[in-house]
Amino acid sequence: MADEKKVKNNKQNAQEPDLNQIRKVRREKFANLQAEGKDPFVITKYDQTHHSIEVKELYNAHEAEILGDRVAPDTQGLDEAEARKVINDDYNERRAIMDAQPINVSIAGRMMFKRVMGKASFCNIQDLKGNIQVYVARDAIGEEAYADFKKSDIGDIYGVKGYAFRTKTGEVSVHASEMTLLTKSLQVLPEKFHGLTNTDMRYRQRYVDLIMNAESKEVFIKRSRIIKEIRNFLDARNFMEVETPMLVSNAGGAAARPFDTHYNALDEDVKLRISLELYLKRLIVGGLERVYEIGRVFRNEGVDTRHNPEFTLMELYQAYTDYEGMMELTESMFRYLAEKVCGTTKISYNGIEIDLGKPFARLTMNDAIRKYAGIDFDAVETDEEAKALAKEKGIEYEERHTKGDIINLFFEEFCEKELIQPTFIMDHPLSISPLTKKKPSDPEKVERFELFINTWEMCNAYSELNDPIDQRERFAAQDAAFEAGDEEANHTDEDFLNALEIGMPPTGGIGYGIDRLVMLLTDSQAIRDVLLFPTMKSLDK
């Protein structure tokens, strides 16, 4: 084992000077460019007329229009040399016809590959939309420019002017007439064929990950589309997008520990918000009727495959509806997003098909526990009975927990893992839902649901509590829970209570974890894969 470590260390030590030497050479090249008056960093802009995929699409359409009726040459019965000549002559004729009506383009991007072959070379330019091959000939760009190009490095950013053509191998490319070095890369990209495979480094150096891994870039392009389509969906339903404070004196609206900070100008301790709820409800009181916000929230909790201390939440509130209305909206929105972003309502996550096209299943929380754990909590009357059942089933609980808390623990233990297809879990216990209306038919439960897909909680929704007297009592119970050791309990918010006393109409509200939604629609295995810059422990810690 010691010998293996020694060999590994020797290999690392042998590689390190090579990288240092490469960086040194790149800096020398840059210094030479400066000395020759060719410093690329003095360039302030470049006229980019097309992206790579647009060049290919334009050329294919242009070729179909001009050469659409032209048939491939017949080489049947010819020997190899004759056949090659016929095919070559046909290619030259095609080129002459196409080159007579050229598609002139100006592209820009990072050089990811270069092959120098005497008086002519090939390189590959990567931009936002993909990549395209560039043919660089000394006679076309000039002797001095070609000499400079030959000294270029993988990672350099170029502007290329020229015209589109198809090579003999059938690849749409750009025949360069001008090459402009826009940025000199002084660092070394990972080896081309393996990309950036170290997961930790992918998260820490996302900029390199986006360059080297097309799949990673596609995830974030799709994430942007998802958020755009959420806005389109809500705009069509007459929702208004708003913004609310991130620094708050009372971090309420969710069961979570906040981050604390200090506001120097006011000499006040404040918290980073854990939810968007209480301010958005104030806007419903103000008469805005349909509001939503997409924004960062912050919860002082651990990091795992589905949790990051800062994440993106979307909350919406709609006056004059209830949690039934929120179920309809949620089901419609998830189906809409799948169709728009994935092109189908049947998506695959980790090899399992999930059907967002079918009506979503509905189960009460107690029915789910009855189905998957065989226990009927509707027949359990006291906290002591509930705790006895928890002890019997080996479920850990705290002394302060009530029957409602035990029900939730049973659900988490026995039910969540079973919920693969979209399922609304409804009618949660009153004691774990401090901002939710009671069910008129059963005051121990509330009109609340969570949507589960792929065993994950995807959203949380209520018929919002608008009774200020009841809300004050619920806050008092939360204050007591905090004093008993529940660090995630809410606290009484006097200004919010004042808003409710002004009067809030019957309202339905919902919160969606955007990151988890993106994970589902992009088949990503960890929340860090869908966050451009996830929370990471400092390397010097």
C-alpha positions, 0 to 999 in steps of 0.5 A: 500500500505504501508503494502504491501511494509513493507511485501515485505521489510521484505521478502527481509530482511529475504532472504538476511541473508540466502544468506549471510549465504550460501556464508559464508558456501561455503567459509568455505568449501573452507577453509577446502579443502585448509587445507586438501590439496585439493585446486581445484584452484591449478589444471591447466588443465583437460583431457576432452575427450567428451562433454555431447551430444557426450557421448549420441550419442556415446552410442546410436550408440554403443547400436544400433550396439550391441543390435539392433536386441534385441526385447523388452520383452513380458509382455502380460498376466503377473501380475504387479510383474511378468512383473516388474521382466521380464523387470528388468531381461532384463535391467540387461542382456542389461547392462551386454552386454553393460558394457562388451564393455564400452565407457569410457569417461572423461567429465567436466562441472558445476554441476547444480543438486545433489541428495544424496541417502546414498551410491549412488547419482546422479548429473547433469553436464552441459557443452558447448553442453548440460548436462548429468546425472552422477551416483556417487557411494561410492563403485566406487569412494572411501569413501573419495571422496564420502564424499567430493562429498556429501559436494559439492554445485550447481555451482561447476565445476567437472571433471568426469571419467567413462563409459556411461550406460543407466539407468532403466528410459532410460536416457544415463548417466555416471557411475563415477569412479573418481570425481575431483573438478576443481573449487569451486563456492563461489557464489549462482546461481539463483533458478534452476526452474526459472533461471535468469529472471531479464532482467537487471541482465541478461545483466549485468551478462551475465555469469550467464545468459549463465549458467541458460538460455539454450535459451540465450546460443543458441542465441550466439552459433548461432550468432557465426555460422552466422558470420562464414557463412558470412565469408564462403560465401564471401570467396567463392566469392573471397573476402579478409578480412581486418582490418582498424583503429578504432581511426580516425581523421575524422569519416566519412562514415555514418550519426552519432555523433562520440565519442571523445577521446584523444591520449596522445602519439601524443597529438591529439584529435581523434574519434572512427570510425562510419563506415568502408567505407572510409578506405575500399574504399582506399583499392579498390583504392590500387587494392585489388578489393574485400574487407570486414571487420567485426568489431565494430563501435561506434555511440554516440546515444541513446539505444533502442531495435534496437540500441546500441552505439557500434555494429558490422558492416560488410562492403564490397566493390567490384570493377567493379560492382554497386548497382545492383550487391550488390542487387544480393549479398545481396539476395544470402547471406541472403538466404544462411545464412537462409539455413545454420543457420536456415535450411530453407529460411522460418523463423519466427519472433515474430510469423510472417513468413518471406520468404527469398526464394522468389525473394526480392521485389524492390521499389524506395523510391518515389514509396514506398511513393506513395504506402503508403502515396499517395504522388508523390514526383517526381512531387514536384519541390522545398524544399518549396513545400516539406516542405508544404506537411510535414506541411500538414501531421504533419511531423516535420522537421528542417528549414535546411532540403531540399526536399531530407530530407523531402522525407526521413522523409515521408518514415520513417513515412509512409513506413517502418512499411509496409515492412515486407517481404524482400524489396529493397528500391532504388534510394534515394535522392541525398542530403542524400547520400553524398558518392553515384553515381548519377543516370545517368537518374535522377541526383536528385537521387542516385544509392543506396538501403536499404534492409528492413525486418520486418520493419527494415533497414538491410543494406545500399548499393551504387554504390560508388561515384568515381568522386573526384570533385563531392565528394569534392562538396558533402563534402562541402555540408556536412560541411555546413550542420554541420555548420547549426546544423546537428551534424551527417553530414560528414566532408571533408576528404582530404586524401580520396579525394586524394585517389579518385584522384589517381583513384577508379574503378566503385565499389559497396559497402554495409554495414550490421548491424550484430546485427540486422541480428542476431536478425532476424535469432534468433527471438530475440526481442531486440539488447541487447539479441544478444550482449554478453555485451550490453551498460548498465548505471552504477549501481551507477549512 
